[in-house]
Amino acid sequence: MDHTLDYLRESLSNYIENDLCQQIYEKVESRNYSSEEEFVRDLDDDEMSYLNAMLEREINYAKNVQNDSRVKELNEVYELLVL
């Protein structure tokens, strides 16, 4: 699995009580994506919208705690969502 998706999976686990988040999490867990691009292409509109909002929060948090590697990895997925 792509290292970026490892960071994403970890972030998703913080919101797993949300049904849509759980659905996205299960996609990451059960499918063998070769890249974050492949993962994003597999999302539907609702999943993309949810993930976009969640990643904004997670990236801001990572910036606040100065976790630059986490910011970089999560930003890779976020940028694909907003294209």
BAROFI-345404 format. One record per atom (N, C-alpha, C): atom name; x, y, z. Coordinates in nm, 2 decimals. Each point is the difference from the previous one (the first is absolute). Layout:
N
  at      xx      yy      zz
  CA       X       Y       Z
...
This chain:
83
  at      xx      yy      zz
   N    0.08   -0.12    0.00
  CA   -0.08    0.12    0.00
   C    0.09    0.12    0.00
   N   -0.05    0.10   -0.07
  CA    0.07    0.13    0.00
   C    0.01    0.06    0.14
   N    0.12    0.05    0.03
  CA    0.03    0.06    0.13
   C   -0.10    0.11    0.04
   N   -0.04    0.08   -0.10
  CA   -0.10    0.11    0.02
   C   -0.13   -0.06    0.05
   N   -0.04   -0.11   -0.06
  CA   -0.12   -0.06    0.05
   C    0.00   -0.05    0.14
   N    0.12   -0.03    0.05
  CA    0.02   -0.04    0.14
   C   -0.04    0.12    0.09
   N    0.05    0.11   -0.04
  CA   -0.03    0.12    0.08
   C   -0.15    0.03   -0.01
   N   -0.06   -0.02   -0.11
  CA   -0.14    0.03   -0.02
   C   -0.08   -0.10    0.08
   N    0.03   -0.13    0.00
  CA   -0.07   -0.10    0.08
   C    0.01    0.04    0.15
   N    0.11    0.04    0.04
  CA    0.01    0.04    0.14
   C   -0.09    0.12    0.04
   N   -0.01    0.10   -0.09
  CA   -0.08    0.11    0.02
   C   -0.15   -0.04    0.00
   N   -0.04   -0.09   -0.10
  CA   -0.13   -0.05    0.00
   C   -0.05   -0.07    0.12
   N    0.10   -0.07    0.06
  CA   -0.04   -0.07    0.13
   C   -0.04    0.09    0.11
   N    0.03    0.12   -0.01
  CA   -0.04    0.10    0.10
   C   -0.15    0.04   -0.01
   N   -0.06   -0.03   -0.11
  CA   -0.14    0.03   -0.03
   C   -0.08   -0.12   -0.04
   N    0.04   -0.12    0.04
  CA   -0.06   -0.12   -0.05
   C   -0.14   -0.02    0.05
   N   -0.05    0.08    0.10
  CA   -0.14   -0.01    0.04
   C   -0.10    0.05   -0.10
   N    0.06    0.08   -0.10
  CA   -0.09    0.06   -0.10
   C   -0.01   -0.11   -0.11
   N   -0.12   -0.03   -0.05
  CA   -0.03   -0.10   -0.10
   C    0.08    0.02   -0.13
   N    0.00    0.12   -0.05
  CA    0.07    0.03   -0.12
   C    0.15   -0.02    0.02
   N    0.05    0.04    0.11
  CA    0.15   -0.02    0.03
   C    0.03   -0.14    0.01
   N   -0.09   -0.08    0.06
  CA    0.03   -0.14    0.01
   C    0.00   -0.07   -0.14
   N   -0.09    0.05   -0.09
  CA    0.00   -0.05   -0.13
   C    0.13    0.03   -0.08
   N    0.05    0.12    0.02
  CA    0.13    0.04   -0.06
   C    0.11   -0.09    0.06
   N    0.00   -0.01    0.13
  CA    0.10   -0.08    0.07
   C    0.01   -0.14   -0.05
   N   -0.12   -0.06   -0.02
  CA   -0.01   -0.14   -0.05
   C    0.06   -0.01   -0.14
   N   -0.02    0.10   -0.08
  CA    0.06    0.00   -0.14
   C    0.15    0.00    0.01
   N    0.06    0.08    0.09
  CA    0.14    0.01    0.02
   C    0.05   -0.14    0.05
   N   -0.07   -0.06    0.09
  CA    0.04   -0.12    0.06
   C   -0.01   -0.12   -0.09
   N   -0.11   -0.01   -0.08
  CA   -0.03   -0.12   -0.07
   C    0.05    0.00   -0.14
   N    0.04    0.11   -0.06
  CA    0.04    0.01   -0.13
   C    0.15    0.03   -0.01
   N    0.07   -0.05   -0.09
  CA    0.14    0.01   -0.01
   C    0.03    0.11   -0.11
   N   -0.01    0.13    0.05
  CA    0.03    0.11   -0.09
   C    0.15    0.02   -0.02
   N    0.04    0.02   -0.12
  CA    0.14    0.02   -0.03
   C    0.05    0.14    0.02
   N   -0.10    0.10    0.01
  CA    0.03    0.14    0.02
   C   -0.12    0.07    0.05
   N    0.03    0.12    0.05
  CA   -0.11    0.08    0.05
   C   -0.09    0.05   -0.12
   N    0.05    0.01   -0.12
  CA   -0.08    0.03   -0.11
   C   -0.10   -0.10   -0.03
   N    0.04   -0.13    0.01
  CA   -0.09   -0.11   -0.03
   C   -0.11    0.00    0.11
   N    0.04    0.03    0.12
  CA   -0.10    0.00    0.11
   C   -0.10    0.11   -0.02
   N    0.04    0.12   -0.03
  CA   -0.09    0.12   -0.02
   C   -0.10   -0.03   -0.12
   N    0.05   -0.06   -0.10
  CA   -0.09   -0.04   -0.12
   C   -0.11   -0.09    0.04
   N    0.03   -0.08    0.11
  CA   -0.10   -0.10    0.04
   C   -0.11    0.06    0.10
   N    0.01    0.12    0.03
  CA   -0.09    0.07    0.10
   C   -0.12    0.05   -0.08
   N   -0.12   -0.01    0.07
  CA   -0.12    0.07   -0.06
   C    0.00    0.14    0.05
   N   -0.10    0.08   -0.05
  CA    0.00    0.15    0.03
   C   -0.02    0.02    0.15
   N   -0.08   -0.08    0.07
  CA   -0.02    0.02    0.15
   C    0.12   -0.03    0.07
   N    0.07   -0.10   -0.04
  CA    0.13   -0.04    0.07
   C    0.10    0.11   -0.02
   N    0.01    0.05   -0.12
  CA    0.10    0.11   -0.03
   C   -0.03    0.12    0.08
   N   -0.13    0.04    0.01
  CA   -0.04    0.12    0.08
   C    0.04   -0.02    0.15
   N   -0.03   -0.12    0.05
  CA    0.03   -0.03    0.14
   C    0.15    0.01    0.03
   N    0.07   -0.07   -0.09
  CA    0.15   -0.01    0.01
   C    0.06    0.14   -0.01
   N   -0.05    0.08   -0.09
  CA    0.05    0.13   -0.01
   C   -0.01    0.08    0.13
   N   -0.11    0.00    0.06
  CA   -0.02    0.07    0.13
   C    0.08   -0.06    0.11
   N    0.01   -0.13    0.00
  CA    0.08   -0.07    0.11
   C    0.15    0.03   -0.02
   N    0.04    0.00   -0.12
  CA    0.15    0.03   -0.02
   C    0.03    0.14    0.03
   N   -0.08    0.09   -0.02
  CA    0.02    0.14    0.03
   C    0.03    0.01    0.15
   N   -0.08   -0.06    0.08
  CA    0.01    0.00    0.15
   C    0.13   -0.08    0.04
   N    0.03   -0.11   -0.06
  CA    0.12   -0.08    0.03
   C    0.13    0.07   -0.04
   N    0.00    0.07   -0.11
  CA    0.12    0.07   -0.04
   C    0.02    0.12    0.09
   N   -0.10    0.07    0.03
  CA    0.01    0.11    0.09
   C    0.06   -0.04    0.14
   N   -0.06   -0.11    0.05
  CA    0.05   -0.06    0.12
   C    0.15   -0.03   -0.01
   N    0.04   -0.07   -0.10
  CA    0.14   -0.04   -0.02
   C    0.09    0.12   -0.01
   N   -0.05    0.11   -0.07
  CA    0.08    0.12    0.00
   C    0.02    0.06    0.14
   N   -0.11    0.00    0.08
  CA    0.01    0.06    0.13
   C    0.10   -0.08    0.09
   N    0.01   -0.13   -0.02
  CA    0.09   -0.07    0.08
   C    0.14   -0.02   -0.07
   N    0.01    0.06   -0.11
  CA    0.13    0.01   -0.08
   C    0.04   -0.14   -0.04
   N   -0.10   -0.08   -0.05
  CA    0.03   -0.13   -0.05
   C    0.01    0.01   -0.15
   N    0.12    0.04   -0.05
  CA    0.01    0.03   -0.14
   C   -0.02   -0.11   -0.09
   N    0.05   -0.12    0.04
  CA   -0.02   -0.12   -0.09
   C   -0.14   -0.04   -0.01
   N   -0.08    0.02    0.10
  CA   -0.14   -0.03    0.00
   C   -0.08    0.10   -0.09
   N    0.04    0.13    0.01
  CA   -0.06    0.10   -0.08
   C    0.03   -0.03   -0.15
   N    0.12   -0.04   -0.03
  CA    0.04   -0.03   -0.14
   C   -0.08   -0.11   -0.06
   N   -0.01   -0.11    0.08
  CA   -0.06   -0.12   -0.05
   C   -0.15    0.02   -0.01
   N   -0.07    0.06    0.09
  CA   -0.14    0.02   -0.01
   C   -0.03    0.11   -0.11
   N    0.09    0.09   -0.01
  CA   -0.03    0.10   -0.11
   C    0.01   -0.06   -0.14
   N    0.07   -0.11   -0.02
  CA    0.00   -0.07   -0.12
   C   -0.14   -0.04   -0.04
   N   -0.07   -0.06    0.09
  CA   -0.14   -0.04   -0.03
   C   -0.09    0.12   -0.01
   N    0.01    0.09    0.09
  CA   -0.08    0.12   -0.01
   C    0.01    0.07   -0.13
   N    0.12    0.02   -0.05
  CA    0.02    0.07   -0.13
   C   -0.07   -0.08   -0.12
   N   -0.01   -0.13    0.01
  CA   -0.07   -0.08   -0.10
   C   -0.15    0.02    0.01
   N   -0.05    0.02    0.12
  CA   -0.14    0.02    0.01
   C   -0.05    0.14   -0.05
   N    0.08    0.10    0.01
  CA   -0.04    0.13   -0.04
   C    0.03    0.04   -0.15
   N    0.06   -0.10   -0.07
  CA    0.03    0.03   -0.14
   C   -0.13   -0.01   -0.09
